[in-house]
Amino acid sequence: MKKSSISRHSTRRKAGKIKPPFPPGWSERKVRAVIQHYEQLTDEELAHEIETAPEITGETLISVPTKLLSAVRKLIDRHQRIA
């Protein structure tokens, strides 16, 4: 039987070393609470919430080709640092 040159321990993630990238003020607990809230809504309640949500001004949603996503993120980051 051929032995692997990679230790079986080398692919394990170390507990507590990797933090999920949550926005400031958010945590896994808060994200889970939001998910639970929306999963419990009926279709009618969800439609009402969407219809009554405040309009976001100063932002536009667009479709970006995947190949350009990295460049767009860099532009947004640069803009936020300058602003």
PyMOL Python script that loads the backbone (N, CA, C, O; Angstrom):
from pymol import cmd

cmd.read_pdbstr("""\
ATOM      1  N   MET A   1       0.852  -1.180   0.000  1.00  0.00           N
ATOM      2  CA  MET A   1       0.000   0.000   0.000  1.00  0.00           C
ATOM      3  C   MET A   1       0.896   1.241   0.000  1.00  0.00           C
ATOM      4  O   MET A   1       1.828   1.325   0.800  1.00  0.00           O
ATOM      5  N   LYS A   2       0.630   2.191  -0.874  1.00  0.00           N
ATOM      6  CA  LYS A   2       1.430   3.404  -0.999  1.00  0.00           C
ATOM      7  C   LYS A   2       1.003   4.425   0.044  1.00  0.00           C
ATOM      8  O   LYS A   2      -0.188   4.673   0.228  1.00  0.00           O
ATOM      9  N   LYS A   3       1.977   5.018   0.725  1.00  0.00           N
ATOM     10  CA  LYS A   3       1.680   6.021   1.743  1.00  0.00           C
ATOM     11  C   LYS A   3       1.574   7.393   1.103  1.00  0.00           C
ATOM     12  O   LYS A   3       2.335   7.729   0.196  1.00  0.00           O
ATOM     13  N   SER A   4       0.643   8.163   1.572  1.00  0.00           N
ATOM     14  CA  SER A   4       0.476   9.525   1.086  1.00  0.00           C
ATOM     15  C   SER A   4       1.563  10.409   1.676  1.00  0.00           C
ATOM     16  O   SER A   4       1.964  10.234   2.827  1.00  0.00           O
ATOM     17  N   SER A   5       2.033  11.353   0.881  1.00  0.00           N
ATOM     18  CA  SER A   5       3.060  12.264   1.376  1.00  0.00           C
ATOM     19  C   SER A   5       2.459  13.425   2.162  1.00  0.00           C
ATOM     20  O   SER A   5       3.192  14.225   2.744  1.00  0.00           O
ATOM     21  N   ILE A   6       1.128  13.521   2.182  1.00  0.00           N
ATOM     22  CA  ILE A   6       0.446  14.593   2.903  1.00  0.00           C
ATOM     23  C   ILE A   6      -0.097  14.042   4.209  1.00  0.00           C
ATOM     24  O   ILE A   6      -0.804  13.035   4.224  1.00  0.00           O
ATOM     25  N   SER A   7       0.231  14.694   5.279  1.00  0.00           N
ATOM     26  CA  SER A   7      -0.258  14.285   6.583  1.00  0.00           C
ATOM     27  C   SER A   7      -1.767  14.436   6.629  1.00  0.00           C
ATOM     28  O   SER A   7      -2.317  15.385   6.071  1.00  0.00           O
ATOM     29  N   ARG A   8      -2.422  13.527   7.276  1.00  0.00           N
ATOM     30  CA  ARG A   8      -3.885  13.624   7.366  1.00  0.00           C
ATOM     31  C   ARG A   8      -4.315  14.810   8.209  1.00  0.00           C
ATOM     32  O   ARG A   8      -5.462  15.250   8.130  1.00  0.00           O
ATOM     33  N   HIS A   9      -3.409  15.321   9.005  1.00  0.00           N
ATOM     34  CA  HIS A   9      -3.720  16.479   9.835  1.00  0.00           C
ATOM     35  C   HIS A   9      -3.514  17.796   9.094  1.00  0.00           C
ATOM     36  O   HIS A   9      -3.995  18.834   9.549  1.00  0.00           O
ATOM     37  N   SER A  10      -2.814  17.778   7.972  1.00  0.00           N
ATOM     38  CA  SER A  10      -2.471  19.022   7.293  1.00  0.00           C
ATOM     39  C   SER A  10      -3.663  19.696   6.634  1.00  0.00           C
ATOM     40  O   SER A  10      -3.613  20.899   6.377  1.00  0.00           O
ATOM     41  N   THR A  11      -4.730  18.965   6.354  1.00  0.00           N
ATOM     42  CA  THR A  11      -5.880  19.566   5.695  1.00  0.00           C
ATOM     43  C   THR A  11      -6.955  20.016   6.673  1.00  0.00           C
ATOM     44  O   THR A  11      -7.951  20.609   6.259  1.00  0.00           O
ATOM     45  N   ARG A  12      -6.776  19.751   7.942  1.00  0.00           N
ATOM     46  CA  ARG A  12      -7.767  20.149   8.934  1.00  0.00           C
ATOM     47  C   ARG A  12      -7.657  21.636   9.235  1.00  0.00           C
ATOM     48  O   ARG A  12      -6.561  22.191   9.317  1.00  0.00           O
ATOM     49  N   ARG A  13      -8.813  22.269   9.399  1.00  0.00           N
ATOM     50  CA  ARG A  13      -8.816  23.673   9.809  1.00  0.00           C
ATOM     51  C   ARG A  13      -8.679  23.729  11.311  1.00  0.00           C
ATOM     52  O   ARG A  13      -9.247  22.903  12.027  1.00  0.00           O
ATOM     53  N   LYS A  14      -7.942  24.681  11.779  1.00  0.00           N
ATOM     54  CA  LYS A  14      -7.773  24.839  13.215  1.00  0.00           C
ATOM     55  C   LYS A  14      -8.947  25.636  13.764  1.00  0.00           C
ATOM     56  O   LYS A  14      -9.285  26.702  13.251  1.00  0.00           O
ATOM     57  N   ALA A  15      -9.561  25.103  14.814  1.00  0.00           N
ATOM     58  CA  ALA A  15     -10.727  25.750  15.419  1.00  0.00           C
ATOM     59  C   ALA A  15     -10.376  27.151  15.885  1.00  0.00           C
ATOM     60  O   ALA A  15      -9.334  27.374  16.501  1.00  0.00           O
ATOM     61  N   GLY A  16     -11.261  28.093  15.582  1.00  0.00           N
ATOM     62  CA  GLY A  16     -11.101  29.456  16.048  1.00  0.00           C
ATOM     63  C   GLY A  16     -10.144  30.312  15.235  1.00  0.00           C
ATOM     64  O   GLY A  16      -9.961  31.484  15.562  1.00  0.00           O
ATOM     65  N   LYS A  17      -9.539  29.787  14.213  1.00  0.00           N
ATOM     66  CA  LYS A  17      -8.559  30.541  13.434  1.00  0.00           C
ATOM     67  C   LYS A  17      -9.204  31.331  12.288  1.00  0.00           C
ATOM     68  O   LYS A  17      -8.691  32.383  11.908  1.00  0.00           O
ATOM     69  N   ILE A  18     -10.310  30.847  11.737  1.00  0.00           N
ATOM     70  CA  ILE A  18     -10.943  31.495  10.596  1.00  0.00           C
ATOM     71  C   ILE A  18     -12.258  32.127  11.041  1.00  0.00           C
ATOM     72  O   ILE A  18     -13.140  31.445  11.563  1.00  0.00           O
ATOM     73  N   LYS A  19     -12.379  33.433  10.831  1.00  0.00           N
ATOM     74  CA  LYS A  19     -13.613  34.123  11.180  1.00  0.00           C
ATOM     75  C   LYS A  19     -14.398  34.424   9.909  1.00  0.00           C
ATOM     76  O   LYS A  19     -13.822  34.864   8.915  1.00  0.00           O
ATOM     77  N   PRO A  20     -15.714  34.188   9.934  1.00  0.00           N
ATOM     78  CA  PRO A  20     -16.504  34.544   8.763  1.00  0.00           C
ATOM     79  C   PRO A  20     -16.514  36.060   8.584  1.00  0.00           C
ATOM     80  O   PRO A  20     -16.492  36.799   9.568  1.00  0.00           O
ATOM     81  N   PRO A  21     -16.546  36.523   7.352  1.00  0.00           N
ATOM     82  CA  PRO A  21     -16.485  37.962   7.099  1.00  0.00           C
ATOM     83  C   PRO A  21     -17.852  38.642   7.253  1.00  0.00           C
ATOM     84  O   PRO A  21     -18.553  38.862   6.265  1.00  0.00           O
ATOM     85  N   PHE A  22     -18.221  38.967   8.472  1.00  0.00           N
ATOM     86  CA  PHE A  22     -19.488  39.652   8.710  1.00  0.00           C
ATOM     87  C   PHE A  22     -19.270  41.156   8.676  1.00  0.00           C
ATOM     88  O   PHE A  22     -18.200  41.641   9.043  1.00  0.00           O
ATOM     89  N   PRO A  23     -20.276  41.888   8.238  1.00  0.00           N
ATOM     90  CA  PRO A  23     -20.168  43.350   8.273  1.00  0.00           C
ATOM     91  C   PRO A  23     -20.046  43.836   9.717  1.00  0.00           C
ATOM     92  O   PRO A  23     -20.431  43.123  10.643  1.00  0.00           O
ATOM     93  N   PRO A  24     -19.516  45.036   9.914  1.00  0.00           N
ATOM     94  CA  PRO A  24     -19.409  45.575  11.280  1.00  0.00           C
ATOM     95  C   PRO A  24     -20.763  45.548  11.994  1.00  0.00           C
ATOM     96  O   PRO A  24     -21.781  45.948  11.429  1.00  0.00           O
ATOM     97  N   GLY A  25     -20.764  45.079  13.222  1.00  0.00           N
ATOM     98  CA  GLY A  25     -21.996  45.015  14.005  1.00  0.00           C
ATOM     99  C   GLY A  25     -22.801  43.735  13.805  1.00  0.00           C
ATOM    100  O   GLY A  25     -23.813  43.530  14.474  1.00  0.00           O
ATOM    101  N   TRP A  26     -22.368  42.889  12.906  1.00  0.00           N
ATOM    102  CA  TRP A  26     -23.077  41.636  12.648  1.00  0.00           C
ATOM    103  C   TRP A  26     -22.273  40.467  13.199  1.00  0.00           C
ATOM    104  O   TRP A  26     -21.050  40.533  13.319  1.00  0.00           O
ATOM    105  N   SER A  27     -22.987  39.396  13.531  1.00  0.00           N
ATOM    106  CA  SER A  27     -22.361  38.172  14.018  1.00  0.00           C
ATOM    107  C   SER A  27     -23.131  37.001  13.422  1.00  0.00           C
ATOM    108  O   SER A  27     -24.183  37.179  12.807  1.00  0.00           O
ATOM    109  N   GLU A  28     -22.598  35.818  13.611  1.00  0.00           N
ATOM    110  CA  GLU A  28     -23.299  34.633  13.115  1.00  0.00           C
ATOM    111  C   GLU A  28     -24.680  34.530  13.752  1.00  0.00           C
ATOM    112  O   GLU A  28     -25.641  34.129  13.097  1.00  0.00           O
ATOM    113  N   ARG A  29     -24.776  34.892  15.025  1.00  0.00           N
ATOM    114  CA  ARG A  29     -26.062  34.823  15.738  1.00  0.00           C
ATOM    115  C   ARG A  29     -27.089  35.753  15.090  1.00  0.00           C
ATOM    116  O   ARG A  29     -28.243  35.370  14.893  1.00  0.00           O
ATOM    117  N   LYS A  30     -26.669  36.964  14.762  1.00  0.00           N
ATOM    118  CA  LYS A  30     -27.584  37.922  14.148  1.00  0.00           C
ATOM    119  C   LYS A  30     -28.001  37.470  12.746  1.00  0.00           C
ATOM    120  O   LYS A  30     -29.165  37.603  12.368  1.00  0.00           O
ATOM    121  N   VAL A  31     -27.053  36.938  11.983  1.00  0.00           N
ATOM    122  CA  VAL A  31     -27.368  36.436  10.641  1.00  0.00           C
ATOM    123  C   VAL A  31     -28.384  35.307  10.729  1.00  0.00           C
ATOM    124  O   VAL A  31     -29.350  35.272   9.966  1.00  0.00           O
ATOM    125  N   ARG A  32     -28.165  34.384  11.661  1.00  0.00           N
ATOM    126  CA  ARG A  32     -29.111  33.271  11.823  1.00  0.00           C
ATOM    127  C   ARG A  32     -30.502  33.768  12.235  1.00  0.00           C
ATOM    128  O   ARG A  32     -31.509  33.211  11.797  1.00  0.00           O
ATOM    129  N   ALA A  33     -30.564  34.797  13.062  1.00  0.00           N
ATOM    130  CA  ALA A  33     -31.857  35.352  13.484  1.00  0.00           C
ATOM    131  C   ALA A  33     -32.597  35.970  12.295  1.00  0.00           C
ATOM    132  O   ALA A  33     -33.812  35.816  12.169  1.00  0.00           O
ATOM    133  N   VAL A  34     -31.873  36.660  11.435  1.00  0.00           N
ATOM    134  CA  VAL A  34     -32.498  37.264  10.245  1.00  0.00           C
ATOM    135  C   VAL A  34     -33.009  36.169   9.312  1.00  0.00           C
ATOM    136  O   VAL A  34     -34.123  36.254   8.796  1.00  0.00           O
ATOM    137  N   ILE A  35     -32.191  35.145   9.101  1.00  0.00           N
ATOM    138  CA  ILE A  35     -32.615  34.030   8.254  1.00  0.00           C
ATOM    139  C   ILE A  35     -33.874  33.384   8.813  1.00  0.00           C
ATOM    140  O   ILE A  35     -34.814  33.104   8.069  1.00  0.00           O
ATOM    141  N   GLN A  36     -33.894  33.149  10.119  1.00  0.00           N
ATOM    142  CA  GLN A  36     -35.061  32.529  10.747  1.00  0.00           C
ATOM    143  C   GLN A  36     -36.299  33.407  10.570  1.00  0.00           C
ATOM    144  O   GLN A  36     -37.386  32.900  10.297  1.00  0.00           O
ATOM    145  N   HIS A  37     -36.137  34.719  10.726  1.00  0.00           N
ATOM    146  CA  HIS A  37     -37.258  35.651  10.564  1.00  0.00           C
ATOM    147  C   HIS A  37     -37.885  35.496   9.177  1.00  0.00           C
ATOM    148  O   HIS A  37     -39.101  35.351   9.050  1.00  0.00           O
ATOM    149  N   TYR A  38     -37.046  35.528   8.142  1.00  0.00           N
ATOM    150  CA  TYR A  38     -37.582  35.475   6.784  1.00  0.00           C
ATOM    151  C   TYR A  38     -38.104  34.100   6.407  1.00  0.00           C
ATOM    152  O   TYR A  38     -39.024  33.995   5.596  1.00  0.00           O
ATOM    153  N   GLU A  39     -37.542  33.053   6.972  1.00  0.00           N
ATOM    154  CA  GLU A  39     -38.047  31.707   6.694  1.00  0.00           C
ATOM    155  C   GLU A  39     -39.426  31.483   7.305  1.00  0.00           C
ATOM    156  O   GLU A  39     -40.177  30.639   6.816  1.00  0.00           O
ATOM    157  N   GLN A  40     -39.777  32.214   8.356  1.00  0.00           N
ATOM    158  CA  GLN A  40     -41.066  32.042   9.023  1.00  0.00           C
ATOM    159  C   GLN A  40     -42.181  32.875   8.400  1.00  0.00           C
ATOM    160  O   GLN A  40     -43.351  32.673   8.724  1.00  0.00           O
ATOM    161  N   LEU A  41     -41.840  33.807   7.511  1.00  0.00           N
ATOM    162  CA  LEU A  41     -42.863  34.647   6.897  1.00  0.00           C
ATOM    163  C   LEU A  41     -43.660  33.865   5.859  1.00  0.00           C
ATOM    164  O   LEU A  41     -43.124  33.016   5.147  1.00  0.00           O
ATOM    165  N   THR A  42     -44.943  34.172   5.794  1.00  0.00           N
ATOM    166  CA  THR A  42     -45.759  33.601   4.722  1.00  0.00           C
ATOM    167  C   THR A  42     -45.438  34.368   3.437  1.00  0.00           C
ATOM    168  O   THR A  42     -44.791  35.414   3.482  1.00  0.00           O
ATOM    169  N   ASP A  43     -45.884  33.855   2.309  1.00  0.00           N
ATOM    170  CA  ASP A  43     -45.662  34.555   1.041  1.00  0.00           C
ATOM    171  C   ASP A  43     -46.285  35.948   1.064  1.00  0.00           C
ATOM    172  O   ASP A  43     -45.710  36.903   0.543  1.00  0.00           O
ATOM    173  N   GLU A  44     -47.470  36.055   1.675  1.00  0.00           N
ATOM    174  CA  GLU A  44     -48.149  37.342   1.750  1.00  0.00           C
ATOM    175  C   GLU A  44     -47.372  38.331   2.630  1.00  0.00           C
ATOM    176  O   GLU A  44     -47.230  39.503   2.280  1.00  0.00           O
ATOM    177  N   GLU A  45     -46.875  37.853   3.765  1.00  0.00           N
ATOM    178  CA  GLU A  45     -46.094  38.716   4.655  1.00  0.00           C
ATOM    179  C   GLU A  45     -44.797  39.170   3.986  1.00  0.00           C
ATOM    180  O   GLU A  45     -44.393  40.326   4.116  1.00  0.00           O
ATOM    181  N   LEU A  46     -44.160  38.265   3.281  1.00  0.00           N
ATOM    182  CA  LEU A  46     -42.921  38.603   2.590  1.00  0.00           C
ATOM    183  C   LEU A  46     -43.187  39.629   1.491  1.00  0.00           C
ATOM    184  O   LEU A  46     -42.425  40.584   1.337  1.00  0.00           O
ATOM    185  N   ALA A  47     -44.261  39.440   0.727  1.00  0.00           N
ATOM    186  CA  ALA A  47     -44.613  40.389  -0.329  1.00  0.00           C
ATOM    187  C   ALA A  47     -44.903  41.765   0.273  1.00  0.00           C
ATOM    188  O   ALA A  47     -44.491  42.781  -0.286  1.00  0.00           O
ATOM    189  N   HIS A  48     -45.602  41.807   1.398  1.00  0.00           N
ATOM    190  CA  HIS A  48     -45.909  43.077   2.057  1.00  0.00           C
ATOM    191  C   HIS A  48     -44.625  43.773   2.518  1.00  0.00           C
ATOM    192  O   HIS A  48     -44.478  44.984   2.356  1.00  0.00           O
ATOM    193  N   GLU A  49     -43.710  43.010   3.085  1.00  0.00           N
ATOM    194  CA  GLU A  49     -42.457  43.599   3.554  1.00  0.00           C
ATOM    195  C   GLU A  49     -41.653  44.185   2.392  1.00  0.00           C
ATOM    196  O   GLU A  49     -41.066  45.261   2.509  1.00  0.00           O
ATOM    197  N   ILE A  50     -41.637  43.469   1.279  1.00  0.00           N
ATOM    198  CA  ILE A  50     -40.916  43.965   0.100  1.00  0.00           C
ATOM    199  C   ILE A  50     -41.572  45.238  -0.431  1.00  0.00           C
ATOM    200  O   ILE A  50     -40.884  46.202  -0.769  1.00  0.00           O
ATOM    201  N   GLU A  51     -42.901  45.236  -0.504  1.00  0.00           N
ATOM    202  CA  GLU A  51     -43.637  46.402  -1.043  1.00  0.00           C
ATOM    203  C   GLU A  51     -43.492  47.636  -0.161  1.00  0.00           C
ATOM    204  O   GLU A  51     -43.497  48.759  -0.667  1.00  0.00           O
ATOM    205  N   THR A  52     -43.364  47.447   1.137  1.00  0.00           N
ATOM    206  CA  THR A  52     -43.306  48.589   2.046  1.00  0.00           C
ATOM    207  C   THR A  52     -41.883  48.976   2.453  1.00  0.00           C
ATOM    208  O   THR A  52     -41.688  49.898   3.244  1.00  0.00           O
ATOM    209  N   ALA A  53     -40.896  48.270   1.910  1.00  0.00           N
ATOM    210  CA  ALA A  53     -39.503  48.573   2.245  1.00  0.00           C
ATOM    211  C   ALA A  53     -39.124  49.945   1.692  1.00  0.00           C
ATOM    212  O   ALA A  53     -39.545  50.317   0.597  1.00  0.00           O
ATOM    213  N   PRO A  54     -38.331  50.689   2.451  1.00  0.00           N
ATOM    214  CA  PRO A  54     -37.912  52.003   1.954  1.00  0.00           C
ATOM    215  C   PRO A  54     -37.011  51.852   0.738  1.00  0.00           C
ATOM    216  O   PRO A  54     -36.252  50.890   0.623  1.00  0.00           O
ATOM    217  N   GLU A  55     -37.109  52.818  -0.165  1.00  0.00           N
ATOM    218  CA  GLU A  55     -36.269  52.819  -1.353  1.00  0.00           C
ATOM    219  C   GLU A  55     -34.837  53.177  -0.963  1.00  0.00           C
ATOM    220  O   GLU A  55     -34.622  54.058  -0.130  1.00  0.00           O
ATOM    221  N   ILE A  56     -33.881  52.515  -1.548  1.00  0.00           N
ATOM    222  CA  ILE A  56     -32.476  52.841  -1.329  1.00  0.00           C
ATOM    223  C   ILE A  56     -32.083  53.870  -2.382  1.00  0.00           C
ATOM    224  O   ILE A  56     -32.272  53.651  -3.579  1.00  0.00           O
ATOM    225  N   THR A  57     -31.541  54.983  -1.930  1.00  0.00           N
ATOM    226  CA  THR A  57     -31.111  56.006  -2.872  1.00  0.00           C
ATOM    227  C   THR A  57     -29.591  56.047  -2.930  1.00  0.00           C
ATOM    228  O   THR A  57     -28.915  55.718  -1.955  1.00  0.00           O
ATOM    229  N   GLY A  58     -29.076  56.440  -4.041  1.00  0.00           N
ATOM    230  CA  GLY A  58     -27.633  56.556  -4.196  1.00  0.00           C
ATOM    231  C   GLY A  58     -26.945  55.253  -4.550  1.00  0.00           C
ATOM    232  O   GLY A  58     -25.715  55.198  -4.574  1.00  0.00           O
ATOM    233  N   GLU A  59     -27.692  54.217  -4.822  1.00  0.00           N
ATOM    234  CA  GLU A  59     -27.119  52.927  -5.203  1.00  0.00           C
ATOM    235  C   GLU A  59     -27.886  52.373  -6.395  1.00  0.00           C
ATOM    236  O   GLU A  59     -29.069  52.657  -6.578  1.00  0.00           O
ATOM    237  N   THR A  60     -27.190  51.576  -7.203  1.00  0.00           N
ATOM    238  CA  THR A  60     -27.802  50.944  -8.366  1.00  0.00           C
ATOM    239  C   THR A  60     -27.343  49.494  -8.429  1.00  0.00           C
ATOM    240  O   THR A  60     -26.161  49.207  -8.244  1.00  0.00           O
ATOM    241  N   LEU A  61     -28.262  48.592  -8.687  1.00  0.00           N
ATOM    242  CA  LEU A  61     -27.918  47.184  -8.853  1.00  0.00           C
ATOM    243  C   LEU A  61     -27.698  46.919 -10.334  1.00  0.00           C
ATOM    244  O   LEU A  61     -28.510  47.308 -11.173  1.00  0.00           O
ATOM    245  N   ILE A  62     -26.586  46.249 -10.648  1.00  0.00           N
ATOM    246  CA  ILE A  62     -26.300  45.908 -12.045  1.00  0.00           C
ATOM    247  C   ILE A  62     -25.761  44.491 -12.112  1.00  0.00           C
ATOM    248  O   ILE A  62     -25.299  43.933 -11.117  1.00  0.00           O
ATOM    249  N   SER A  63     -25.830  43.926 -13.297  1.00  0.00           N
ATOM    250  CA  SER A  63     -25.246  42.625 -13.552  1.00  0.00           C
ATOM    251  C   SER A  63     -23.822  42.854 -14.048  1.00  0.00           C
ATOM    252  O   SER A  63     -23.592  43.653 -14.955  1.00  0.00           O
ATOM    253  N   VAL A  64     -22.864  42.140 -13.441  1.00  0.00           N
ATOM    254  CA  VAL A  64     -21.455  42.298 -13.801  1.00  0.00           C
ATOM    255  C   VAL A  64     -20.925  40.945 -14.258  1.00  0.00           C
ATOM    256  O   VAL A  64     -21.128  39.945 -13.568  1.00  0.00           O
ATOM    257  N   PRO A  65     -20.252  40.891 -15.404  1.00  0.00           N
ATOM    258  CA  PRO A  65     -19.651  39.615 -15.809  1.00  0.00           C
ATOM    259  C   PRO A  65     -18.681  39.123 -14.730  1.00  0.00           C
ATOM    260  O   PRO A  65     -17.909  39.907 -14.178  1.00  0.00           O
ATOM    261  N   THR A  66     -18.728  37.852 -14.443  1.00  0.00           N
ATOM    262  CA  THR A  66     -17.916  37.259 -13.387  1.00  0.00           C
ATOM    263  C   THR A  66     -16.438  37.595 -13.541  1.00  0.00           C
ATOM    264  O   THR A  66     -15.750  37.831 -12.548  1.00  0.00           O
ATOM    265  N   LYS A  67     -15.952  37.618 -14.760  1.00  0.00           N
ATOM    266  CA  LYS A  67     -14.534  37.915 -15.002  1.00  0.00           C
ATOM    267  C   LYS A  67     -14.160  39.315 -14.527  1.00  0.00           C
ATOM    268  O   LYS A  67     -12.998  39.565 -14.205  1.00  0.00           O
ATOM    269  N   LEU A  68     -15.129  40.235 -14.478  1.00  0.00           N
ATOM    270  CA  LEU A  68     -14.859  41.620 -14.091  1.00  0.00           C
ATOM    271  C   LEU A  68     -15.111  41.886 -12.613  1.00  0.00           C
ATOM    272  O   LEU A  68     -14.809  42.977 -12.130  1.00  0.00           O
ATOM    273  N   LEU A  69     -15.648  40.929 -11.894  1.00  0.00           N
ATOM    274  CA  LEU A  69     -16.042  41.155 -10.507  1.00  0.00           C
ATOM    275  C   LEU A  69     -14.883  41.616  -9.633  1.00  0.00           C
ATOM    276  O   LEU A  69     -15.049  42.533  -8.828  1.00  0.00           O
ATOM    277  N   SER A  70     -13.739  41.012  -9.771  1.00  0.00           N
ATOM    278  CA  SER A  70     -12.581  41.404  -8.969  1.00  0.00           C
ATOM    279  C   SER A  70     -12.210  42.860  -9.226  1.00  0.00           C
ATOM    280  O   SER A  70     -11.923  43.599  -8.284  1.00  0.00           O
ATOM    281  N   ALA A  71     -12.212  43.272 -10.468  1.00  0.00           N
ATOM    282  CA  ALA A  71     -11.874  44.661 -10.816  1.00  0.00           C
ATOM    283  C   ALA A  71     -12.915  45.631 -10.267  1.00  0.00           C
ATOM    284  O   ALA A  71     -12.566  46.711  -9.790  1.00  0.00           O
ATOM    285  N   VAL A  72     -14.179  45.257 -10.329  1.00  0.00           N
ATOM    286  CA  VAL A  72     -15.245  46.121  -9.812  1.00  0.00           C
ATOM    287  C   VAL A  72     -15.108  46.269  -8.302  1.00  0.00           C
ATOM    288  O   VAL A  72     -15.266  47.369  -7.772  1.00  0.00           O
ATOM    289  N   ARG A  73     -14.818  45.180  -7.607  1.00  0.00           N
ATOM    290  CA  ARG A  73     -14.629  45.244  -6.150  1.00  0.00           C
ATOM    291  C   ARG A  73     -13.472  46.171  -5.796  1.00  0.00           C
ATOM    292  O   ARG A  73     -13.565  46.938  -4.837  1.00  0.00           O
ATOM    293  N   LYS A  74     -12.391  46.111  -6.556  1.00  0.00           N
ATOM    294  CA  LYS A  74     -11.242  46.989  -6.308  1.00  0.00           C
ATOM    295  C   LYS A  74     -11.626  48.450  -6.518  1.00  0.00           C
ATOM    296  O   LYS A  74     -11.217  49.317  -5.745  1.00  0.00           O
ATOM    297  N   LEU A  75     -12.405  48.727  -7.553  1.00  0.00           N
ATOM    298  CA  LEU A  75     -12.858  50.102  -7.799  1.00  0.00           C
ATOM    299  C   LEU A  75     -13.738  50.611  -6.661  1.00  0.00           C
ATOM    300  O   LEU A  75     -13.597  51.753  -6.223  1.00  0.00           O
ATOM    301  N   ILE A  76     -14.641  49.767  -6.189  1.00  0.00           N
ATOM    302  CA  ILE A  76     -15.518  50.157  -5.082  1.00  0.00           C
ATOM    303  C   ILE A  76     -14.690  50.405  -3.829  1.00  0.00           C
ATOM    304  O   ILE A  76     -14.916  51.389  -3.124  1.00  0.00           O
ATOM    305  N   ASP A  77     -13.738  49.528  -3.544  1.00  0.00           N
ATOM    306  CA  ASP A  77     -12.874  49.697  -2.373  1.00  0.00           C
ATOM    307  C   ASP A  77     -12.099  50.999  -2.476  1.00  0.00           C
ATOM    308  O   ASP A  77     -12.017  51.743  -1.499  1.00  0.00           O
ATOM    309  N   ARG A  78     -11.529  51.288  -3.637  1.00  0.00           N
ATOM    310  CA  ARG A  78     -10.767  52.518  -3.835  1.00  0.00           C
ATOM    311  C   ARG A  78     -11.672  53.743  -3.653  1.00  0.00           C
ATOM    312  O   ARG A  78     -11.267  54.733  -3.043  1.00  0.00           O
ATOM    313  N   HIS A  79     -12.881  53.673  -4.180  1.00  0.00           N
ATOM    314  CA  HIS A  79     -13.838  54.781  -4.042  1.00  0.00           C
ATOM    315  C   HIS A  79     -14.182  55.029  -2.570  1.00  0.00           C
ATOM    316  O   HIS A  79     -14.253  56.177  -2.131  1.00  0.00           O
ATOM    317  N   GLN A  80     -14.398  53.940  -1.806  1.00  0.00           N
ATOM    318  CA  GLN A  80     -14.756  54.079  -0.395  1.00  0.00           C
ATOM    319  C   GLN A  80     -13.610  54.656   0.427  1.00  0.00           C
ATOM    320  O   GLN A  80     -13.844  55.402   1.378  1.00  0.00           O
ATOM    321  N   ARG A  81     -12.368  54.317   0.066  1.00  0.00           N
ATOM    322  CA  ARG A  81     -11.216  54.850   0.776  1.00  0.00           C
ATOM    323  C   ARG A  81     -11.029  56.345   0.484  1.00  0.00           C
ATOM    324  O   ARG A  81     -10.586  57.092   1.356  1.00  0.00           O
ATOM    325  N   ILE A  82     -11.355  56.773  -0.705  1.00  0.00           N
ATOM    326  CA  ILE A  82     -11.198  58.179  -1.096  1.00  0.00           C
ATOM    327  C   ILE A  82     -12.329  59.032  -0.521  1.00  0.00           C
ATOM    328  O   ILE A  82     -12.109  60.176  -0.122  1.00  0.00           O
ATOM    329  N   ALA A  83     -13.524  58.476  -0.483  1.00  0.00           N
ATOM    330  CA  ALA A  83     -14.713  59.239  -0.050  1.00  0.00           C
ATOM    331  C   ALA A  83     -14.687  59.607   1.405  1.00  0.00           C
ATOM    332  O   ALA A  83     -15.618  60.244   1.897  1.00  0.00           O
TER     333      ALA A  83
END
""", "prot")
cmd.dss("prot")
cmd.show_as("cartoon", "prot")
cmd.util.cbc("prot")
cmd.orient("prot")
